[in-house]
Amino acid sequence: MATQEADRGPGRTPPSTAARSRTARHDTVAPGIDLLPWSAVAALGLLGFAVVTYLVAVGFGFPFDQPLLDATNGLGQYMVAWRDLSDSANLPLIAIGVAIVGWLLWKRRGREALLVVGSLAIATAGSELVKQMIARPRPPGFDNTELGVVYSFPSGHVLEAVTVYGIIAMLVWRSSLPRPVRLIVPIVFTVNIALVAVARVAVGAHYPSDVLGGLLAGIGFLALFVIATELLRRHDATKEREDPKRVEGSRPVA
């Protein structure tokens, strides 16, 4: 007891409420991530997308396209379910994206919200730009009037599903939610993305190589988002160490 009192003796004051709050807040979020693997994922995803895009542009015949298209013909009895899954990656994803931004703004994490808006805008606009540049027709027999989009490559539904669901999974993983929840959510979203990918081929809207292109681009964009938010998180942590009197309302990236 005497030693403890001496440690708090003259010239020493107990930690301030703000300091304790900062420490507690950092203890409630997941630790930082290693940027090197995510940088490799971003590079491989975007490079893979570039390679697939080039091959489609020069008319390369992917050996798995027709066999997989033929295989999905046997799924016709489940067409209602496939169409529902396909549609779930269209307008509902827009609503989910808006909800993510609104939640981040409500949590006063405006810079993260801007990163989400930027990521989704670039992914969507980039997908449509590549569609116009490559001008790959959709598979024979598909009714183009259903979507109002003539061209096929890449699959925007898959690209946006990977980006949106991946962002949610990353926000959940970095949160203070119980570990089982942080593990289950990414698994559920991964399964959902896989089902959307199959659905886009099953309904005849895309070749499998279109889906592959959308998947690779989505992985690349998601990895870039993870890297950007981690750099933001580190920047906030550095600022807080340098300025212990930082305003309490300024929240680091979680």
Backbone as CSV, one residue per row, in Angstrom:
resi,resn,N_x,N_y,N_z,CA_x,CA_y,CA_z,C_x,C_y,C_z
1,MET,0.835,-1.198,0.000,0.000,0.000,0.000,0.864,1.239,0.000
2,ALA,1.929,1.195,0.818,2.803,2.373,0.890,3.454,2.626,-0.448
3,THR,3.837,1.514,-1.111,4.464,1.674,-2.430,3.505,2.288,-3.413
4,GLN,2.232,1.818,-3.368,1.243,2.378,-4.280,1.034,3.848,-4.013
5,GLU,1.005,4.247,-2.719,0.838,5.645,-2.394,2.032,6.450,-2.863
6,ALA,3.249,5.842,-2.734,4.441,6.568,-3.181,4.402,6.793,-4.673
7,ASP,3.891,5.768,-5.394,3.797,5.924,-6.846,2.859,7.041,-7.227
8,ARG,1.886,7.310,-6.342,0.964,8.399,-6.633,1.331,9.647,-5.843
9,GLY,2.541,9.667,-5.347,2.971,10.739,-4.460,3.018,12.082,-5.138
10,PRO,3.627,13.066,-4.440,3.713,14.433,-4.972,4.285,14.433,-6.387
11,GLY,3.677,15.197,-7.202,4.152,15.324,-8.586,3.507,14.322,-9.528
12,ARG,2.772,13.330,-8.960,2.106,12.341,-9.796,0.604,12.453,-9.608
13,THR,-0.101,12.478,-10.723,-1.559,12.578,-10.651,-2.157,11.377,-11.355
14,PRO,-3.309,10.908,-10.896,-3.945,9.775,-11.563,-4.335,10.139,-12.984
15,PRO,-4.433,9.155,-13.864,-4.804,9.447,-15.272,-6.120,10.194,-15.334
16,SER,-6.195,11.127,-16.264,-7.413,11.903,-16.429,-8.522,11.029,-16.962
17,THR,-9.750,11.517,-16.807,-10.902,10.784,-17.339,-10.781,10.604,-18.841
18,ALA,-10.315,11.649,-19.535,-10.169,11.577,-20.991,-9.152,10.516,-21.378
19,ALA,-8.031,10.451,-20.613,-6.992,9.473,-20.926,-7.513,8.060,-20.727
20,ARG,-8.236,7.860,-19.588,-8.807,6.536,-19.349,-9.809,6.170,-20.438
21,SER,-10.585,7.166,-20.878,-11.582,6.919,-21.918,-10.925,6.536,-23.226
22,ARG,-9.807,7.235,-23.539,-9.092,6.912,-24.776,-8.556,5.496,-24.728
23,THR,-7.988,5.107,-23.577,-7.438,3.767,-23.437,-8.526,2.722,-23.573
24,ALA,-9.655,2.974,-22.905,-10.769,2.026,-22.977,-11.292,1.906,-24.388
25,ARG,-11.343,3.054,-25.096,-11.876,3.022,-26.447,-10.988,2.195,-27.360
26,HIS,-9.673,2.324,-27.212,-8.771,1.544,-28.040,-8.859,0.068,-27.704
27,ASP,-9.200,-0.260,-26.444,-9.299,-1.657,-26.055,-10.545,-2.326,-26.624
28,THR,-11.515,-1.560,-27.118,-12.767,-2.141,-27.598,-12.771,-2.391,-29.093
29,VAL,-11.699,-2.081,-29.788,-11.658,-2.313,-31.222,-10.572,-3.330,-31.537
30,ALA,-10.737,-3.996,-32.666,-9.767,-5.007,-33.072,-8.424,-4.346,-33.379
31,PRO,-7.320,-5.076,-33.167,-6.010,-4.511,-33.461,-5.851,-4.211,-34.938
32,GLY,-4.832,-3.429,-35.268,-4.588,-3.066,-36.649,-4.224,-4.272,-37.497
33,ILE,-4.200,-4.068,-38.786,-3.916,-5.162,-39.708,-2.581,-4.929,-40.389
34,ASP,-2.030,-5.994,-40.921,-0.789,-5.931,-41.680,-1.128,-5.486,-43.106
35,LEU,-0.537,-4.395,-43.542,-0.867,-3.857,-44.862,-0.266,-4.654,-46.008
36,LEU,0.812,-5.369,-45.759,1.494,-6.071,-46.851,0.604,-7.117,-47.526
37,PRO,-0.056,-8.012,-46.765,-0.931,-8.975,-47.448,-2.071,-8.314,-48.212
38,TRP,-2.651,-7.255,-47.628,-3.749,-6.577,-48.309,-3.265,-5.854,-49.558
39,SER,-2.039,-5.346,-49.521,-1.471,-4.720,-50.720,-1.304,-5.766,-51.826
40,ALA,-0.876,-6.970,-51.428,-0.729,-8.047,-52.404,-2.089,-8.446,-52.973
41,VAL,-3.115,-8.515,-52.119,-4.467,-8.859,-52.578,-4.972,-7.811,-53.564
42,ALA,-4.759,-6.530,-53.229,-5.202,-5.457,-54.124,-4.505,-5.563,-55.475
43,ALA,-3.189,-5.781,-55.441,-2.432,-5.859,-56.692,-2.865,-7.060,-57.526
44,LEU,-3.016,-8.216,-56.879,-3.404,-9.420,-57.616,-4.823,-9.305,-58.169
45,GLY,-5.733,-8.735,-57.361,-7.104,-8.586,-57.815,-7.212,-7.681,-59.026
46,LEU,-6.599,-6.503,-58.944,-6.693,-5.543,-60.043,-5.895,-5.995,-61.265
47,LEU,-4.731,-6.622,-61.014,-3.946,-7.143,-62.145,-4.698,-8.279,-62.829
48,GLY,-5.297,-9.157,-62.020,-6.081,-10.246,-62.600,-7.243,-9.711,-63.421
49,PHE,-7.901,-8.682,-62.913,-8.996,-8.065,-63.658,-8.489,-7.481,-64.976
50,ALA,-7.334,-6.834,-64.940,-6.772,-6.253,-66.160,-6.470,-7.340,-67.193
51,VAL,-5.941,-8.473,-66.736,-5.614,-9.566,-67.658,-6.880,-10.142,-68.282
52,VAL,-7.896,-10.397,-67.449,-9.151,-10.944,-67.967,-9.805,-9.960,-68.938
53,THR,-9.746,-8.670,-68.598,-10.317,-7.644,-69.475,-9.625,-7.642,-70.836
54,TYR,-8.302,-7.743,-70.830,-7.558,-7.781,-72.093,-7.944,-8.999,-72.918
55,LEU,-8.041,-10.150,-72.265,-8.384,-11.376,-72.990,-9.782,-11.291,-73.606
56,VAL,-10.714,-10.707,-72.867,-12.063,-10.529,-73.415,-12.018,-9.564,-74.598
57,ALA,-11.245,-8.501,-74.461,-11.177,-7.480,-75.511,-10.626,-8.032,-76.813
58,VAL,-9.679,-8.978,-76.732,-9.073,-9.527,-77.958,-9.825,-10.752,-78.462
59,GLY,-10.940,-11.082,-77.808,-11.767,-12.178,-78.280,-11.307,-13.559,-77.875
60,PHE,-10.531,-13.649,-76.800,-10.070,-14.960,-76.331,-11.262,-15.800,-75.878
61,GLY,-11.262,-17.072,-76.253,-12.339,-17.964,-75.847,-11.989,-18.689,-74.561
62,PHE,-12.617,-18.319,-73.474,-12.340,-18.966,-72.191,-12.893,-20.380,-72.224
63,PRO,-12.065,-21.388,-71.965,-12.525,-22.779,-72.112,-13.610,-23.189,-71.121
64,PHE,-13.769,-22.433,-70.038,-14.776,-22.812,-69.042,-16.116,-22.118,-69.257
65,ASP,-16.187,-21.151,-70.146,-17.420,-20.378,-70.314,-18.595,-21.255,-70.761
66,GLN,-18.435,-21.919,-71.905,-19.567,-22.685,-72.439,-19.944,-23.879,-71.563
67,PRO,-18.953,-24.654,-71.062,-19.336,-25.773,-70.182,-20.121,-25.335,-68.949
68,LEU,-19.727,-24.216,-68.340,-20.440,-23.749,-67.154,-21.812,-23.188,-67.519
69,LEU,-21.902,-22.528,-68.678,-23.220,-22.075,-69.141,-24.152,-23.262,-69.367
70,ASP,-23.610,-24.324,-69.962,-24.419,-25.519,-70.198,-24.831,-26.163,-68.875
71,ALA,-23.919,-26.152,-67.919,-24.215,-26.767,-66.626,-25.346,-26.051,-65.912
72,THR,-25.403,-24.735,-66.075,-26.468,-23.985,-65.391,-27.836,-24.226,-66.013
73,ASN,-27.864,-24.799,-67.208,-29.161,-25.115,-67.811,-29.923,-26.130,-66.968
74,GLY,-29.172,-26.937,-66.230,-29.819,-27.920,-65.377,-30.385,-27.343,-64.097
75,LEU,-30.188,-26.039,-63.897,-30.704,-25.386,-62.689,-32.009,-24.654,-62.973
76,GLY,-32.573,-24.873,-64.148,-33.756,-24.130,-64.558,-34.935,-24.279,-63.616
77,GLN,-35.056,-25.434,-62.930,-36.191,-25.623,-62.033,-36.129,-24.700,-60.819
78,TYR,-34.963,-24.122,-60.584,-34.807,-23.188,-59.467,-34.713,-21.740,-59.956
79,MET,-35.227,-21.470,-61.151,-35.029,-20.166,-61.772,-35.601,-19.031,-60.938
80,VAL,-36.718,-19.240,-60.275,-37.291,-18.165,-59.441,-36.302,-17.771,-58.343
81,ALA,-35.701,-18.773,-57.714,-34.723,-18.488,-56.649,-33.496,-17.798,-57.220
82,TRP,-33.030,-18.240,-58.387,-31.856,-17.609,-58.994,-32.140,-16.152,-59.361
83,ARG,-33.336,-15.896,-59.863,-33.684,-14.514,-60.211,-33.753,-13.638,-58.956
84,ASP,-34.286,-14.187,-57.879,-34.348,-13.423,-56.629,-32.943,-13.113,-56.118
85,LEU,-32.061,-14.101,-56.190,-30.677,-13.875,-55.762,-29.991,-12.845,-56.654
86,SER,-30.249,-12.960,-57.956,-29.664,-12.002,-58.898,-30.145,-10.585,-58.607
87,ASP,-31.446,-10.444,-58.382,-32.016,-9.116,-58.115,-31.546,-8.549,-56.783
88,SER,-31.182,-9.425,-55.833,-30.743,-8.944,-54.521,-29.443,-8.159,-54.609
89,ALA,-28.706,-8.340,-55.701,-27.440,-7.625,-55.879,-27.602,-6.406,-56.772
90,ASN,-28.844,-5.895,-56.870,-29.083,-4.701,-57.678,-29.538,-3.557,-56.777
91,LEU,-30.811,-3.207,-56.800,-31.312,-2.085,-55.999,-31.116,-2.274,-54.492
92,PRO,-31.311,-3.492,-53.944,-31.065,-3.646,-52.509,-29.650,-3.262,-52.093
93,LEU,-28.667,-3.506,-52.961,-27.288,-3.132,-52.616,-27.134,-1.623,-52.526
94,ILE,-27.861,-0.889,-53.369,-27.807,0.574,-53.284,-28.322,1.037,-51.928
95,ALA,-29.435,0.454,-51.498,-29.991,0.816,-50.191,-29.023,0.467,-49.068
96,ILE,-28.369,-0.683,-49.182,-27.408,-1.090,-48.158,-26.226,-0.125,-48.130
97,GLY,-25.746,0.266,-49.312,-24.638,1.215,-49.372,-24.987,2.540,-48.729
98,VAL,-26.196,3.046,-49.007,-26.647,4.296,-48.389,-26.734,4.131,-46.878
99,ALA,-27.209,2.968,-46.423,-27.323,2.711,-44.982,-25.952,2.703,-44.313
100,ILE,-24.944,2.130,-44.973,-23.591,2.123,-44.414,-23.097,3.545,-44.218
101,VAL,-23.260,4.367,-45.254,-22.803,5.760,-45.175,-23.537,6.494,-44.062
102,GLY,-24.869,6.307,-43.987,-25.641,6.968,-42.944,-25.200,6.553,-41.553
103,TRP,-24.920,5.258,-41.373,-24.482,4.769,-40.061,-23.133,5.370,-39.675
104,LEU,-22.204,5.419,-40.637,-20.885,5.993,-40.349,-21.000,7.480,-40.001
105,LEU,-21.851,8.207,-40.711,-22.046,9.627,-40.396,-22.658,9.785,-39.010
106,TRP,-23.601,8.910,-38.666,-24.229,8.963,-37.339,-23.195,8.704,-36.249
107,LYS,-22.204,7.842,-36.553,-21.137,7.545,-35.602,-20.010,8.579,-35.646
108,ARG,-20.221,9.646,-36.422,-19.218,10.714,-36.581,-17.905,10.177,-37.153
109,ARG,-18.024,9.311,-38.117,-16.867,8.764,-38.823,-16.969,9.193,-40.287
110,GLY,-16.955,10.516,-40.462,-17.203,11.104,-41.762,-16.189,10.720,-42.818
111,ARG,-14.917,10.615,-42.437,-13.896,10.284,-43.429,-14.074,8.860,-43.935
112,GLU,-14.454,7.940,-43.057,-14.763,6.581,-43.502,-15.971,6.572,-44.441
113,ALA,-16.966,7.393,-44.094,-18.154,7.481,-44.950,-17.754,7.949,-46.349
114,LEU,-16.861,8.923,-46.420,-16.396,9.402,-47.725,-15.655,8.306,-48.485
115,LEU,-14.872,7.494,-47.762,-14.168,6.389,-48.412,-15.157,5.364,-48.974
116,VAL,-16.237,5.109,-48.238,-17.252,4.180,-48.729,-17.903,4.735,-49.990
117,VAL,-18.292,6.017,-49.942,-18.912,6.648,-51.109,-17.970,6.594,-52.303
118,GLY,-16.711,6.937,-52.077,-15.733,6.921,-53.160,-15.524,5.531,-53.734
119,SER,-15.421,4.533,-52.849,-15.199,3.159,-53.305,-16.367,2.662,-54.151
120,LEU,-17.584,2.900,-53.670,-18.759,2.427,-54.405,-18.942,3.188,-55.721
121,ALA,-18.662,4.486,-55.696,-18.804,5.279,-56.921,-17.800,4.833,-57.982
122,ILE,-16.559,4.611,-57.564,-15.528,4.192,-58.517,-15.829,2.797,-59.049
123,ALA,-16.273,1.893,-58.159,-16.583,0.531,-58.587,-17.720,0.527,-59.602
124,THR,-18.775,1.283,-59.308,-19.939,1.300,-60.205,-19.610,1.984,-61.539
125,ALA,-19.013,3.182,-61.448,-18.681,3.912,-62.673,-17.638,3.161,-63.494
126,GLY,-16.655,2.564,-62.800,-15.625,1.817,-63.514,-16.191,0.615,-64.244
127,SER,-17.136,-0.073,-63.603,-17.771,-1.233,-64.236,-18.501,-0.824,-65.506
128,GLU,-19.264,0.255,-65.435,-20.022,0.696,-66.613,-19.094,1.193,-67.716
129,LEU,-17.989,1.840,-67.328,-17.035,2.327,-68.325,-16.403,1.164,-69.079
130,VAL,-15.989,0.123,-68.325,-15.385,-1.042,-68.973,-16.402,-1.736,-69.867
131,LYS,-17.655,-1.806,-69.433,-18.698,-2.402,-70.268,-18.770,-1.711,-71.632
132,GLN,-18.752,-0.381,-71.601,-18.850,0.381,-72.845,-17.602,0.211,-73.704
133,MET,-16.453,0.126,-73.072,-15.199,-0.003,-73.815,-15.061,-1.377,-74.468
134,ILE,-15.408,-2.432,-73.710,-15.235,-3.791,-74.220,-16.384,-4.176,-75.144
135,ALA,-17.606,-3.740,-74.805,-18.803,-3.978,-75.622,-19.020,-5.449,-75.918
136,ARG,-18.887,-6.262,-74.905,-19.122,-7.702,-75.078,-20.621,-7.991,-74.984
137,PRO,-21.213,-8.599,-75.995,-22.648,-8.914,-75.930,-22.931,-9.921,-74.824
138,ARG,-24.143,-9.866,-74.306,-24.546,-10.855,-73.307,-24.737,-12.213,-73.981
139,PRO,-24.784,-13.275,-73.189,-24.958,-14.614,-73.769,-26.208,-14.701,-74.647
140,PRO,-26.179,-15.526,-75.677,-27.332,-15.662,-76.573,-28.590,-16.050,-75.804
141,GLY,-29.698,-15.424,-76.179,-30.967,-15.753,-75.560,-31.343,-14.873,-74.387
142,PHE,-30.413,-14.064,-73.906,-30.753,-13.212,-72.770,-31.501,-11.970,-73.258
143,ASP,-32.550,-11.600,-72.529,-33.364,-10.438,-72.885,-32.715,-9.186,-72.321
144,ASN,-32.062,-8.408,-73.183,-31.338,-7.216,-72.728,-32.248,-6.165,-72.110
145,THR,-33.517,-6.174,-72.468,-34.425,-5.137,-71.972,-34.688,-5.277,-70.476
146,GLU,-34.371,-6.436,-69.892,-34.627,-6.628,-68.461,-33.815,-5.679,-67.614
147,LEU,-32.569,-5.454,-68.010,-31.694,-4.596,-67.213,-31.446,-3.247,-67.867
148,GLY,-31.740,-3.154,-69.162,-31.466,-1.908,-69.847,-29.992,-1.701,-70.122
149,VAL,-29.180,-2.740,-69.924,-27.740,-2.670,-70.193,-27.415,-3.722,-71.235
150,VAL,-26.839,-3.311,-72.334,-26.612,-4.223,-73.453,-25.414,-5.126,-73.209
151,TYR,-24.365,-4.594,-72.605,-23.090,-5.302,-72.569,-22.904,-6.129,-71.298
152,SER,-21.969,-7.074,-71.408,-21.891,-8.164,-70.435,-20.696,-8.088,-69.483
153,PHE,-19.550,-7.668,-69.972,-18.326,-7.725,-69.163,-17.973,-6.364,-68.575
154,PRO,-17.679,-6.309,-67.248,-17.735,-7.376,-66.243,-19.105,-7.440,-65.587
155,SER,-19.285,-8.390,-64.689,-20.543,-8.470,-63.947,-20.561,-7.399,-62.858
156,GLY,-21.354,-6.348,-63.079,-21.451,-5.292,-62.083,-22.104,-5.764,-60.802
157,HIS,-23.053,-6.703,-60.925,-23.717,-7.232,-59.728,-22.708,-7.889,-58.795
158,VAL,-21.829,-8.707,-59.371,-20.837,-9.406,-58.550,-19.815,-8.419,-57.991
159,LEU,-19.346,-7.506,-58.831,-18.370,-6.503,-58.381,-18.918,-5.709,-57.194
160,GLU,-20.142,-5.236,-57.330,-20.723,-4.411,-56.266,-21.055,-5.234,-55.028
161,ALA,-21.445,-6.504,-55.218,-21.717,-7.366,-54.067,-20.450,-7.590,-53.256
162,VAL,-19.338,-7.864,-53.937,-18.067,-8.052,-53.235,-17.679,-6.774,-52.485
163,THR,-17.846,-5.637,-53.134,-17.448,-4.372,-52.520,-18.317,-4.029,-51.323
164,VAL,-19.633,-4.078,-51.501,-20.548,-3.676,-50.420,-20.493,-4.650,-49.248
165,TYR,-20.671,-5.951,-49.542,-20.660,-6.933,-48.458,-19.278,-7.018,-47.809
166,GLY,-18.241,-6.830,-48.614,-16.891,-6.852,-48.058,-16.647,-5.694,-47.103
167,ILE,-17.153,-4.505,-47.447,-17.009,-3.351,-46.564,-17.725,-3.597,-45.245
168,ILE,-18.951,-4.149,-45.311,-19.677,-4.442,-44.075,-18.909,-5.459,-43.239
169,ALA,-18.415,-6.508,-43.886,-17.672,-7.540,-43.162,-16.443,-6.957,-42.477
170,MET,-15.756,-6.040,-43.161,-14.561,-5.438,-42.571,-14.928,-4.537,-41.394
171,LEU,-16.010,-3.783,-41.519,-16.437,-2.933,-40.402,-16.827,-3.780,-39.191
172,VAL,-17.486,-4.911,-39.456,-17.859,-5.809,-38.362,-16.615,-6.431,-37.736
173,TRP,-15.671,-6.852,-38.568,-14.448,-7.485,-38.066,-13.651,-6.541,-37.175
174,ARG,-13.662,-5.253,-37.507,-12.901,-4.280,-36.727,-13.679,-3.736,-35.525
175,SER,-14.898,-4.176,-35.345,-15.728,-3.669,-34.256,-15.429,-4.411,-32.959
176,SER,-16.168,-4.046,-31.905,-16.018,-4.695,-30.609,-17.056,-5.795,-30.404
177,LEU,-17.729,-6.209,-31.469,-18.702,-7.293,-31.365,-18.003,-8.587,-30.957
178,PRO,-18.735,-9.546,-30.392,-18.123,-10.822,-30.001,-17.433,-11.496,-31.187
179,ARG,-16.358,-12.193,-30.889,-15.572,-12.816,-31.950,-16.390,-13.756,-32.836
180,PRO,-17.299,-14.581,-32.281,-18.098,-15.441,-33.166,-18.885,-14.644,-34.213
181,VAL,-19.425,-13.488,-33.799,-20.161,-12.648,-34.750,-19.218,-12.127,-35.830
182,ARG,-18.032,-11.698,-35.418,-17.066,-11.144,-36.367,-16.559,-12.201,-37.339
183,LEU,-16.670,-13.477,-36.978,-16.282,-14.556,-37.878,-17.438,-14.997,-38.772
184,ILE,-18.637,-15.044,-38.196,-19.792,-15.556,-38.933,-20.213,-14.607,-40.051
185,VAL,-20.204,-13.293,-39.787,-20.670,-12.326,-40.787,-19.876,-12.425,-42.091
186,PRO,-18.532,-12.428,-42.070,-17.805,-12.569,-43.346,-18.107,-13.887,-44.055
187,ILE,-18.303,-14.967,-43.282,-18.604,-16.259,-43.907,-19.958,-16.209,-44.617
188,VAL,-20.956,-15.643,-43.943,-22.298,-15.538,-44.534,-22.253,-14.705,-45.811
189,PHE,-21.535,-13.589,-45.772,-21.457,-12.727,-46.952,-20.700,-13.415,-48.094
190,THR,-19.670,-14.188,-47.759,-18.925,-14.912,-48.793,-19.830,-15.910,-49.508
191,VAL,-20.634,-16.638,-48.733,-21.587,-17.583,-49.326,-22.591,-16.848,-50.206
192,ASN,-23.071,-15.705,-49.731,-24.051,-14.932,-50.498,-23.457,-14.443,-51.818
193,ILE,-22.223,-13.969,-51.784,-21.553,-13.508,-53.004,-21.417,-14.667,-53.993
194,ALA,-21.050,-15.850,-53.485,-20.909,-17.014,-54.357,-22.247,-17.361,-55.013
195,LEU,-23.332,-17.275,-54.258,-24.651,-17.575,-54.802,-25.068,-16.540,-55.855
196,VAL,-24.743,-15.267,-55.601,-25.041,-14.228,-56.585,-24.267,-14.496,-57.877
197,ALA,-23.008,-14.913,-57.740,-22.192,-15.202,-58.919,-22.811,-16.327,-59.747
198,VAL,-23.250,-17.385,-59.075,-23.894,-18.491,-59.787,-25.207,-18.021,-60.416
199,ALA,-25.947,-17.209,-59.673,-27.245,-16.738,-60.165,-27.107,-15.929,-61.443
200,ARG,-26.066,-15.100,-61.535,-25.903,-14.265,-62.726,-25.667,-15.113,-63.973
201,VAL,-25.003,-16.261,-63.799,-24.814,-17.182,-64.925,-26.089,-17.978,-65.157
202,ALA,-26.750,-18.394,-64.066,-27.942,-19.230,-64.178,-29.086,-18.528,-64.899
203,VAL,-29.209,-17.207,-64.702,-30.291,-16.476,-65.371,-29.900,-16.077,-66.785
204,GLY,-28.685,-16.416,-67.190,-28.242,-16.140,-68.553,-27.761,-14.736,-68.796
205,ALA,-27.509,-13.967,-67.719,-27.108,-12.574,-67.890,-25.624,-12.416,-68.178
206,HIS,-24.821,-13.424,-67.810,-23.370,-13.287,-67.937,-22.709,-14.612,-68.291
207,TYR,-21.565,-14.491,-68.955,-20.651,-15.607,-69.078,-19.909,-15.767,-67.743
208,PRO,-19.438,-16.972,-67.427,-18.643,-17.138,-66.217,-17.421,-16.222,-66.162
209,SER,-16.818,-15.931,-67.307,-15.663,-15.024,-67.308,-16.065,-13.596,-66.946
210,ASP,-17.324,-13.206,-67.218,-17.821,-11.900,-66.759,-17.837,-11.863,-65.229
211,VAL,-18.302,-12.967,-64.655,-18.375,-13.074,-63.197,-16.969,-13.058,-62.605
212,LEU,-16.040,-13.768,-63.244,-14.655,-13.779,-62.780,-14.077,-12.371,-62.782
213,GLY,-14.331,-11.614,-63.862,-13.844,-10.241,-63.921,-14.417,-9.383,-62.808
214,GLY,-15.730,-9.496,-62.565,-16.353,-8.726,-61.492,-15.812,-9.109,-60.137
215,LEU,-15.565,-10.410,-59.937,-15.029,-10.879,-58.658,-13.634,-10.326,-58.401
216,LEU,-12.768,-10.398,-59.405,-11.398,-9.892,-59.248,-11.381,-8.386,-58.999
217,ALA,-12.182,-7.640,-59.749,-12.231,-6.191,-59.552,-12.772,-5.862,-58.165
218,GLY,-13.814,-6.575,-57.727,-14.377,-6.321,-56.405,-13.369,-6.584,-55.305
219,ILE,-12.614,-7.673,-55.419,-11.586,-7.984,-54.424,-10.527,-6.879,-54.392
220,GLY,-10.136,-6.406,-55.576,-9.146,-5.329,-55.631,-9.638,-4.060,-54.973
221,PHE,-10.872,-3.647,-55.271,-11.429,-2.436,-54.675,-11.599,-2.586,-53.163
222,LEU,-12.034,-3.768,-52.731,-12.205,-3.994,-51.295,-10.869,-3.898,-50.577
223,ALA,-9.831,-4.490,-51.151,-8.512,-4.428,-50.528,-8.012,-2.989,-50.432
224,LEU,-8.251,-2.191,-51.467,-7.859,-0.786,-51.424,-8.608,-0.042,-50.313
225,PHE,-9.894,-0.379,-50.127,-10.668,0.234,-49.047,-10.081,-0.136,-47.688
226,VAL,-9.722,-1.397,-47.523,-9.138,-1.840,-46.254,-7.835,-1.097,-45.978
227,ILE,-7.010,-0.967,-47.001,-5.732,-0.267,-46.840,-5.963,1.196,-46.472
228,ALA,-6.893,1.858,-47.168,-7.153,3.275,-46.905,-7.655,3.497,-45.486
229,THR,-8.580,2.642,-45.027,-9.117,2.824,-43.677,-8.076,2.489,-42.612
230,GLU,-7.194,1.534,-42.898,-6.137,1.224,-41.930,-5.140,2.375,-41.827
231,LEU,-4.807,2.997,-42.952,-3.915,4.165,-42.908,-4.571,5.308,-42.139
232,LEU,-5.872,5.476,-42.320,-6.604,6.501,-41.575,-6.589,6.196,-40.090
233,ARG,-6.770,4.961,-39.753,-6.742,4.524,-38.362,-5.377,4.814,-37.735
234,ARG,-4.312,4.483,-38.451,-2.960,4.718,-37.927,-2.683,6.206,-37.783
235,HIS,-3.165,6.985,-38.745,-2.987,8.436,-38.660,-3.656,8.984,-37.410
236,ASP,-4.877,8.529,-37.122,-5.591,8.991,-35.932,-4.856,8.588,-34.657
237,ALA,-4.339,7.351,-34.646,-3.629,6.878,-33.465,-2.365,7.698,-33.225
238,THR,-1.656,8.039,-34.303,-0.445,8.859,-34.171,-0.786,10.244,-33.654
239,LYS,-1.826,10.851,-34.196,-2.245,12.176,-33.746,-2.626,12.162,-32.273
240,GLU,-3.282,11.102,-31.835,-3.724,11.033,-30.447,-2.540,10.879,-29.510
241,ARG,-1.516,10.139,-29.942,-0.316,10.023,-29.108,0.420,11.343,-29.023
242,GLU,0.455,12.069,-30.144,1.171,13.340,-30.168,0.420,14.438,-29.429
243,ASP,-0.918,14.325,-29.392,-1.732,15.353,-28.750,-2.686,14.698,-27.760
244,PRO,-2.241,14.459,-26.519,-3.088,13.794,-25.526,-4.361,14.560,-25.208
245,LYS,-4.384,15.850,-25.510,-5.556,16.665,-25.190,-6.520,16.747,-26.368
246,ARG,-6.380,15.786,-27.259,-7.243,15.780,-28.439,-8.706,15.781,-28.009
247,VAL,-9.530,16.464,-28.775,-10.944,16.582,-28.446,-11.560,15.207,-28.325
248,GLU,-12.337,14.957,-27.264,-12.898,13.665,-26.982,-13.839,13.185,-28.071
249,GLY,-14.523,14.111,-28.738,-15.501,13.735,-29.754,-14.872,13.239,-31.034
250,SER,-13.541,13.383,-31.183,-12.892,12.922,-32.397,-12.650,11.426,-32.283
251,ARG,-13.282,10.639,-33.116,-13.249,9.202,-32.985,-12.265,8.581,-33.969
252,PRO,-11.410,7.682,-33.511,-10.522,6.998,-34.448,-11.309,5.971,-35.249
253,VAL,-10.746,5.551,-36.343,-11.398,4.545,-37.169,-11.462,3.246,-36.393
254,ALA,-12.637,2.640,-36.353,-12.802,1.377,-35.630,-12.752,0.204,-36.575
